[in-house]
Amino acid sequence: MRTKMRIMGFHAEAIKPLNEAAAAELGANLLGEAIIFACAGSCLLLEFWRQQSLKHRKEVERVASLRSLRADVDRLEQALDELQVQVQAAVSRSALEELRAELRAELQEFRTQICEERQEPEPQPSEGPE
């Protein structure tokens, strides 16, 4: 009671005692306010924990999603590298085929020139394994 009086601004030295009914009413009010305060504090604390767990769960999902995307990107990069090697091999094969055809044409011209100089019949190219 003295604390309540000081909070309200009364600085009395002597406080007369309360009767039993008033004391019981003040005690019940104090107990009711304490229970309400405890319930509100509990609700606030539980909500804080719930929000923290939700935030943590979302962070875990985000990290998992990022890892999955990185794995997909790595897999796609590997596939791209393999395709580039295949394309380069295909380009070099076609370049080799073109070079082979040019060399055959030049060889045929050379044979024709040699045969004309010697006046020999031109030999037929043999169909062998290439």
C-alpha positions as CSV (number, residue, x, y, z in Angstrom):
1,M,0.0,0.0,0.0
2,R,2.9,2.3,0.8
3,T,4.3,1.7,-2.7
4,K,1.0,2.4,-4.3
5,M,0.6,5.7,-2.3
6,R,4.2,6.8,-3.3
7,I,3.4,6.0,-7.0
8,M,0.3,8.1,-6.8
9,G,2.3,10.9,-5.3
10,F,1.2,10.8,-1.7
11,H,4.0,10.9,0.8
12,A,2.2,10.3,4.0
13,E,4.1,9.0,7.0
14,A,1.3,7.1,8.6
15,I,-1.2,5.0,6.7
16,K,-4.2,3.7,8.5
17,P,-4.7,0.0,8.2
18,L,-7.3,-1.4,5.8
19,N,-10.2,-3.4,6.8
20,E,-10.3,-7.0,5.8
21,A,-12.8,-6.5,2.9
22,A,-10.8,-3.7,1.3
23,A,-7.5,-5.7,1.7
24,A,-9.1,-8.8,0.1
25,E,-10.4,-6.7,-2.8
26,L,-7.0,-5.0,-3.4
27,G,-5.3,-8.4,-3.2
28,A,-7.7,-9.9,-5.7
29,N,-7.1,-7.0,-8.1
30,L,-3.3,-7.4,-7.7
31,L,-3.6,-11.1,-8.3
32,G,-5.8,-10.7,-11.3
33,E,-3.5,-8.1,-12.9
34,A,-0.5,-10.4,-12.2
35,I,-2.3,-13.3,-13.9
36,I,-3.2,-11.2,-16.9
37,F,0.3,-9.8,-17.1
38,A,1.8,-13.3,-17.0
39,C,-0.6,-14.6,-19.7
40,A,0.2,-11.6,-21.9
41,G,3.9,-12.1,-21.4
42,S,3.6,-15.8,-22.1
43,C,1.6,-15.1,-25.3
44,L,4.3,-12.6,-26.4
45,L,7.1,-15.0,-25.7
46,L,5.3,-17.9,-27.5
47,E,4.7,-15.6,-30.5
48,F,8.3,-14.6,-30.6
49,W,9.4,-18.2,-30.6
50,R,6.9,-19.1,-33.3
51,Q,8.2,-16.3,-35.5
52,Q,11.8,-17.3,-34.9
53,S,11.1,-20.9,-35.8
54,L,9.2,-19.8,-38.9
55,K,12.0,-17.6,-39.9
56,H,14.5,-20.4,-39.4
57,R,12.4,-22.9,-41.4
58,K,12.2,-20.4,-44.3
59,E,15.9,-19.9,-44.2
60,V,16.5,-23.6,-44.3
61,E,14.1,-23.9,-47.3
62,R,15.9,-21.0,-49.0
63,V,19.3,-22.6,-48.5
64,A,18.0,-26.0,-49.7
65,S,16.6,-24.3,-52.8
66,L,19.9,-22.5,-53.5
67,R,21.8,-25.7,-53.1
68,S,19.4,-27.4,-55.5
69,L,19.7,-24.6,-58.0
70,R,23.5,-24.7,-57.7
71,A,23.5,-28.4,-58.3
72,D,21.3,-27.9,-61.4
73,V,23.6,-25.2,-62.7
74,D,26.7,-27.4,-62.1
75,R,25.0,-30.3,-63.9
76,L,24.0,-28.1,-66.8
77,E,27.6,-26.7,-67.0
78,Q,28.9,-30.2,-67.2
79,A,26.4,-31.1,-69.9
80,L,27.4,-27.9,-71.8
81,D,31.0,-28.8,-71.6
82,E,30.3,-32.3,-72.9
83,L,28.3,-30.9,-75.8
84,Q,31.0,-28.4,-76.6
85,V,33.5,-31.2,-76.8
86,Q,31.2,-33.1,-79.0
87,V,30.6,-30.1,-81.3
88,Q,34.3,-29.4,-81.5
89,A,34.9,-33.1,-82.4
90,A,32.1,-32.9,-85.0
91,V,33.6,-29.7,-86.4
92,S,37.0,-31.2,-86.6
93,R,35.6,-34.4,-88.2
94,S,33.8,-32.3,-90.9
95,A,37.0,-30.3,-91.4
96,L,39.0,-33.5,-91.7
97,E,36.4,-34.8,-94.3
98,E,36.7,-31.6,-96.3
99,L,40.5,-31.8,-96.1
100,R,40.5,-35.5,-97.2
101,A,38.2,-34.6,-100.1
102,E,40.5,-31.8,-101.2
103,L,43.6,-34.0,-100.9
104,R,41.9,-36.7,-103.0
105,A,41.0,-34.2,-105.6
106,E,44.6,-32.9,-105.7
107,L,45.9,-36.4,-105.8
108,Q,43.7,-37.2,-108.7
109,E,44.8,-34.1,-110.5
110,F,48.4,-35.0,-109.8
111,R,47.9,-38.6,-111.2
112,T,46.2,-37.1,-114.3
113,Q,49.2,-34.8,-114.9
114,I,51.7,-37.6,-114.4
115,C,49.8,-39.9,-116.7
116,E,49.5,-37.2,-119.4
117,E,53.3,-36.5,-119.2
118,R,54.1,-40.2,-119.5
119,Q,51.3,-40.9,-121.9
120,E,50.0,-43.8,-119.8
121,P,46.4,-44.7,-119.3
122,E,45.0,-43.3,-116.1
123,P,44.7,-45.9,-113.3
124,Q,41.3,-46.4,-111.7
125,P,41.2,-45.5,-108.0
126,S,40.9,-48.6,-105.9
127,E,38.0,-48.7,-103.4
128,G,39.8,-49.7,-100.2
129,P,39.2,-49.1,-96.6
130,E,39.5,-45.5,-95.6
